[in-house]
């Protein structure tokens, strides 16, 4: 037989339950605030900022009319016409992390940047190939990838500039994890995330942004043609997505540029 509780007892039980729920809600809110406080803040743009974009061929092509550096420059100039902010492309085709280390002084530090985007990792993974003896070579080991990123970031910070580290994007656009290099690329992107956290660098997770976009917009599971032209190098939509994600790190809204003037 189920005991019948009087009114006061029922009220006491209700108040205790409410207190437990309230305490749990407050603890969740506190944890959220602490977690947010631990994340590096986006660097606020200031007068005469010099933003360098360090990377490989994807970055080298980003200064073209539809490239992400050009799109970022337009959005910044629209939002902050009076700041005189300069954007500098420092991408070289085929580059990996060790290549960035070798040319850091000349192509980045000598430019006196205040903010540096590092967008690297594709070739560090893509260049791993087997020779005739079945030995893998050409890419960057995970150890050298991690230590190299830390070396680059340390030197940029020592020069007084802020780093915004980006994960690599895609080597193949299939959205189900079946691209040949997906597993290895994810492992290297995890290293980039780890390095960003350990060096307190702002992170732009391009890998996640691309995967999310492809899951929503590549229903046919095509290997290329959605965000890239050849499964790696960005098309117009890919450049736009990169620009949008990088601009979030600068707290600037993406502004669509005017269409190119028709040729007479």
N, C-alpha and C positions, 0 to 999 in steps of 0.2 A: 504494500500500500504506500503510495507516494505522499510524503508529509505535506501539509498545506502550510505555507509560510504566511505569517501575518504581514500587515502593511509596512511596519517599521523595518522588519527584516528584509523585505523586498527592496525597500528604499536604500538600505545600507549596502546591499549587494550591487545595486545600480550605481551608487556613488563610487564604490570601489572599482568597478569596471571602468567607469568614466575616468577615474584618476589614472588607471593603468594606461588607457588609450591616450590620454592627454600627455602623460610622461613620455610615452613612446614617440608621439608626434613631435614633442619638443626635442628629444634626443636626435631624431632624424633630421630636424631642421638645423640643429647645432652641427651635426656631422657634415651636412651639406655646405654650411657656411665655412667650416674649417677646411673642407676639401677645396672649395673655390678659392680660399685665401692662399692655399698652397700652390695653385696654378700660376705660372708666370703671366703677368699682365701684358696685354698688347702694347707695344711701344707707341706712345702718342707722337704724332708727327709734329715737327716744329720747323721754324724758319730755317731755310738752307740745308735741310736734311739731304744726305746723299745716300741713295739706296742702290746697292750693288746686288745683282742677281748672278750667283755663282753656280755653274752647272755644266752640262754636256751639250750635245747637239740640240736637244729639245729647248734648252735655254738659248743656244746660239740662234735658233730660228725665231725666237720670241720677240725680236725687235722688228720683224716684218709687220706690214700694216695690220694683219689680223692676229699677230702674236700677243701672248699674254703680257709681256712687258709694255708693249704699245697700249694695250687696253688699260693696264694699271696706270700708266702715265696719264692717259686721258681722264680717267676717273679722279685721280688725285688733283689734277689741274682744275677740273670742274668744281671739286669740293673745296680746294684750298688755293685759289688763284694768287693769293698774296704771299704764300710761303716760299715760292721759288725752289721747289723740291726737284732734285735731279735724279733721274733713273739711269743706271749704267748696266749694260749687259756684259757678262763675263762668262759666256758659255763657249766651250770648245768641243767640237765633234769627237766622239769616242772616249771622252774623259771618264775616268773612274776616280775614286777617292784619292789614291796616291798621286794622280795627276793634279788634282786640286791642291794638294799639299805642296807640290813642286812649284806651282805658279802663284801661290797665294800672295806672296809679297808684291810681285809685279802687277798682277791683275786685280788685286783687291786692296791690300793694305796701303799701297802707294796712291790709291785713289782717295784716301782719307774718308772712308764711308762712315756713316753713323748707324746704318742698318744694313745687314747682309742676309739675304735669302740664300740658303743652301738647298739646292734641288738636285739630288744625285742618288745613284743606286741602280739605275737600269743596266748600265754597262758592267758594273761590278758583278751582276748576276748573269746577264745575257752573254758575256764573253767566255763563260765557262764552257769549254768544248773538249771532247776526247781526241787525243792524238792517235796515231796508228797503233800505239801500244796500249791504248785504252786508258791512258792517264789523263785526268782532267787538268786543264790549265787555261790561262788567259783571263780569268776573273780575279776578284779580290777575295782573299780569305775572310771569314767572319771576324777573326781577330784583328786583321789589318784594317778592315772596314770600320770597326768600332774604335780602335786606337787612333786611326786617321781622322775620323770625325771629331774626336775629342781634342786632338792636336790642333786642327783647324779652328774649332770653336774657341779654344783657349787663347790662341794667338789673336783672333778677332776681338775677343773680349778685352785682352790686354791692351789693344790699340784703342779702346774706348768705344767700340761699336757693339750694338745689340745683334744677336743672331736669331733668325727665324728659320728653323730646320724643317724641311719638308720630307715626307716619305716619298718613295718612288711611286710611279703610277701603274702602268700595265705593260706586260709583254704578252699580248693577246687579249682580246676583249670578250671571250666567252664568260658568261656570268655565273657558271656553275662550278668554278674551281678546276676546270679540266684543261686549261692552258698548260703547256708543257712546263713552264717555269713558275707556275703559281706558288707552289709550296716553298721553293727557295726564295722567291721574291718576298713572300710574307715573312719569312724568317729574317731577312735583311731589314724589312720595314720595322719589325719588332726591335731590332737593334737600334734603329734610328729613334724610335719612341723611347727606348731605354736611355740612350745618350741625351736626348732632349730633357728628360726628367732629371738625370744626374747632373747635367750642366746648367739646369734651370733656364734652358732656352725655350722660347715660344715654339710650339709645334703646330704645323699645318699638315694634317693627315690627308694628303692627296690620295693615297691608296684607298682609304675608306670612302672618300668622296666619289672616286671613280667607280668602285665596286657598287656603292649604293645607286649611282646613276645608271650603271649598266643593268643592274637587276630590275630597275624600273623601266628602262627604255630599250633594252636589247632583248626583246621577247623571242626573237628568232635565234638567239645565241650565236650571233655572227662573230667570227674571229677578228674582224676589223671593220672600220667604216662608220662607227658610231661616234667615238671620240678621237680616233686616230685614222690616218690614211693607210698605214702599213702594219698595224698592230702595236706600234710603239710611238711613232712621231705624231704629234697632235694635229688634228684638223681644226677647223674654225670653232666647232663646238667644244672640243677639248681645250683649246686655248682660252675660251670664255670661262669654262669651269675652273681652270687653274687660276685665272685672274680673279674670279669671284671669291675663291677660297683664300687666296693671298691677301686680297683687300680686306677680308674680315679680320685678319691679323693686324691690319693697320687702322682698323675702325673706320674704314671708308666704304661708302656704298658704291656698288658697281653702277657705272653709267654707260649705257650703250652709245658707242661713237656714231657719228653721222655716216650714212653710206658714202662710199667714194664717189667723187664727181664723175659724171659720165664723160668719156672721151669725145672730143668734137671731131 
